[in-house]
Amino acid sequence: METHRSKRISKLYRKLITSDATQAFLIYKGLDETTKAELLDLVAEMGSQHSEKLMNKIS
């Protein structure tokens, strides 16, 4: 069963990858360091080229 925290990270992931680069950057910039690290871990786990390119562009 997923925890509340992992559900929140999943929602952020979906929101980031469906946003344009500017909106994704603004969302990412507003996150704390712990959340950013968890989000980057999720991106690496998913292995999507689109999400990896987007995260490389905004981080």
N, C-alpha and C positions, 0 to 999 in steps of 0.2 A: 504494500500500500504506500502510495506516495505521501510525503509529508507536505504540509502547507508551504514550506519554503521551496521544495522542488517544483510544486505546482506553479508558484510565483515565477520561478526561473524559466519554466517552460512557456508560460504566458509571455514573458519578456522576449524570449527567443522568437516566438511566433510573430510578435509585434515588430521586432527588429527586422526580420527577414522579409516581411511583407511591406515594410515602409521604404520610401525612397532614401537615398544616401543621406540627405540633409536631415530628415526627420530621425533616422536611425542614429546619426551622430549626436543629435540633441538629447535623445533618450539615453544613449550610452554615457554621454558626458555627465548626466545627472545621477548616475549610479555610484554607490560607494564601492570601495576597492574589493571587498569580499564578494559582492554581487557580480562585479565585473569578472573576477576570477572564476566564479561558478559558471557564468555565462560562456566564457571562453572554453572552459572544460566541456560544456554541453555542445558547443559548436564543433570541437575536436571529436567528440563522441559520435555526433551525427554524420560527420564526414561529407556534408553537402558542399559542392564547389561554390555555389552561389553564396551560401552563408559564410564560408571561409573568405571569399573575396571581399564581401561586405565588411566583415570584422577586421580584415587587414586594412581596409580603406579607412575605417572610422577609429580604430584603436591606435 
